Amino acid sequence: MVVVGTRIDNRLLHGIVATSWAPQSGATRVMVIDDETASSPVLKDAMKLGRPAGMAVSVITAATALANFKRNKYDHQKVFILAKTPNIFLELRKNGVLFNELILGGTLTYENSVRITNRAYVKKEDIPVYSELAQLGVTIKSMYTTKDNPIDVMAVLKEKGEI
């Protein structure tokens, strides 16, 4: 299995991901990892409606994702992973799922957060998670579309005195 893209996005699989991010990555599978969405048949079905042409879509819990990766379920696939929080990606990385870049896309505007861009915020309680990902060799960039200039998330956090 090859992870060809990772993205934090509060909307998970939506138009920009389905028409730009996933296709440009060369993915054969889009994996949405979100416990709430995976546990709701209505949300899960709605998410699958956004399936990019020619790609499989999995909408699964974090526990299922880890189990599937450990069983090498996706060995012959190129996977683009979407989640709402950085914690999922840290857990994947700690469990041997290799990826070198994490894109911070659109997030909600949170109280007690750091503004990275007009569309991307980092919760202060998540800063240690981002820092640990960076220490594990993951480059963290904020980009809403594939044509945006990448913003170095860790540099912004450092510039703002958060790390």
C-alpha positions as CSV (number, residue, x, y, z in Angstrom):
1,M,0.0,0.0,0.0
2,V,1.1,3.5,-0.8
3,V,-0.4,6.5,0.9
4,V,-0.5,9.1,-1.8
5,G,-2.2,11.9,0.1
6,T,-3.3,12.9,3.6
7,R,-5.7,15.7,4.4
8,I,-7.4,17.2,7.4
9,D,-10.7,18.6,6.3
10,N,-13.8,19.3,8.4
11,R,-16.0,18.3,5.5
12,L,-14.0,15.2,4.7
13,L,-14.9,14.1,1.2
14,H,-16.4,17.0,-0.8
15,G,-16.1,18.7,-4.2
16,I,-12.5,20.0,-4.0
17,V,-11.2,16.7,-2.7
18,A,-13.2,14.6,-5.2
19,T,-12.3,16.7,-8.3
20,S,-8.8,17.9,-7.5
21,W,-6.9,16.4,-4.5
22,A,-7.7,12.8,-4.9
23,P,-7.4,12.6,-8.7
24,Q,-4.2,14.6,-8.8
25,S,-2.7,12.2,-6.2
26,G,-3.2,9.2,-8.4
27,A,-5.2,7.5,-5.6
28,T,-7.2,4.3,-6.3
29,R,-9.0,4.6,-3.0
30,V,-10.2,7.5,-0.9
31,M,-10.3,6.6,2.8
32,V,-12.4,8.7,5.1
33,I,-11.5,7.9,8.7
34,D,-14.1,9.4,11.1
35,D,-15.8,7.5,13.9
36,E,-19.0,9.6,13.8
37,T,-19.5,9.4,10.0
38,A,-18.6,5.7,9.9
39,S,-21.1,4.9,12.6
40,S,-24.0,6.6,10.9
41,P,-25.5,4.9,7.9
42,V,-27.0,8.2,6.6
43,L,-23.7,10.1,7.0
44,K,-21.8,7.2,5.5
45,D,-24.0,6.9,2.5
46,A,-23.9,10.7,2.0
47,M,-20.1,10.7,2.1
48,K,-20.0,7.9,-0.5
49,L,-22.0,10.0,-2.9
50,G,-19.0,12.2,-3.3
51,R,-16.9,9.3,-4.7
52,P,-14.3,10.5,-7.2
53,A,-14.7,8.8,-10.6
54,G,-12.8,5.5,-10.8
55,M,-11.9,5.3,-7.1
56,A,-13.1,3.1,-4.3
57,V,-14.3,4.8,-1.1
58,S,-14.0,3.5,2.4
59,V,-15.7,5.3,5.3
60,I,-14.4,3.7,8.4
61,T,-13.6,4.2,12.1
62,A,-10.1,4.8,13.3
63,A,-10.0,1.3,14.9
64,T,-11.1,-0.3,11.6
65,A,-8.5,1.7,9.7
66,L,-5.7,0.6,12.0
67,A,-6.8,-3.0,11.9
68,N,-7.1,-3.0,8.1
69,F,-3.6,-1.4,7.7
70,K,-2.1,-4.1,10.1
71,R,-3.7,-6.8,8.0
72,N,-2.2,-5.3,4.8
73,K,-5.7,-5.0,3.3
74,Y,-4.7,-2.1,1.0
75,D,-1.4,-3.5,-0.2
76,H,-2.0,-3.1,-3.9
77,Q,-3.7,0.3,-3.7
78,K,-2.8,3.9,-3.6
79,V,-4.7,5.5,-0.7
80,F,-5.7,9.1,-0.1
81,I,-6.7,9.5,3.6
82,L,-9.1,12.1,5.0
83,A,-9.8,12.9,8.6
84,K,-11.1,15.8,10.7
85,T,-8.3,15.8,13.2
86,P,-4.5,15.3,13.4
87,N,-4.8,12.7,16.1
88,I,-5.8,10.1,13.5
89,F,-2.7,10.8,11.4
90,L,-0.4,10.6,14.4
91,E,-2.0,7.2,15.4
92,L,-1.5,5.9,11.8
93,R,2.1,7.1,11.7
94,K,2.9,5.6,15.1
95,N,1.5,2.3,13.8
96,G,3.7,2.2,10.8
97,V,1.6,3.8,8.1
98,L,4.1,5.8,6.1
99,F,3.4,9.3,4.7
100,N,5.7,12.3,4.6
101,E,3.2,15.1,4.1
102,L,-0.1,16.2,5.8
103,I,-2.3,18.9,4.2
104,L,-4.3,21.0,6.5
105,G,-7.3,22.0,4.5
106,G,-10.5,23.6,5.6
107,T,-11.3,23.5,9.3
108,L,-14.0,24.9,11.5
109,T,-13.2,28.2,13.4
110,Y,-12.5,27.0,16.9
111,E,-12.3,29.0,20.1
112,N,-8.8,28.8,21.6
113,S,-7.2,28.2,18.3
114,V,-4.5,29.5,16.1
115,R,-5.4,30.9,12.7
116,I,-3.1,29.4,10.0
117,T,-5.0,30.8,7.0
118,N,-8.5,32.2,6.4
119,R,-9.8,28.6,6.2
120,A,-7.5,26.7,8.5
121,Y,-7.2,26.8,12.3
122,V,-5.3,24.7,14.7
123,K,-6.7,24.0,18.2
124,K,-4.2,24.8,20.8
125,E,-4.7,21.4,22.4
126,D,-3.7,19.8,19.1
127,I,-0.4,21.7,18.8
128,P,1.5,18.9,20.5
129,V,0.1,16.4,18.0
130,Y,1.2,18.5,15.1
131,S,4.6,18.9,16.8
132,E,5.0,15.1,17.2
133,L,4.0,14.5,13.6
134,A,6.7,17.0,12.5
135,Q,9.2,15.2,14.7
136,L,8.3,12.0,13.0
137,G,9.3,13.6,9.7
138,V,5.9,14.7,8.4
139,T,5.8,18.1,6.7
140,I,2.6,19.9,7.5
141,K,1.2,22.4,5.0
142,S,-2.0,24.3,4.8
143,M,-3.6,24.4,1.3
144,Y,-7.3,24.6,0.6
145,T,-7.0,23.9,-3.2
146,T,-4.2,22.2,-5.0
147,K,-3.4,25.5,-6.7
148,D,-2.8,27.4,-3.4
149,N,0.7,28.3,-2.3
150,P,1.5,26.0,0.6
151,I,1.8,27.5,4.0
152,D,4.2,25.8,6.5
153,V,1.9,25.2,9.5
154,M,4.8,24.6,11.9
155,A,6.5,27.9,10.8
156,V,3.2,29.8,11.5
157,L,2.8,28.2,14.9
158,K,6.4,29.1,15.7
159,E,6.0,32.6,14.4
160,K,3.0,33.1,16.6
161,G,4.9,31.8,19.6
162,E,2.8,28.6,20.0
163,I,5.8,26.3,19.8
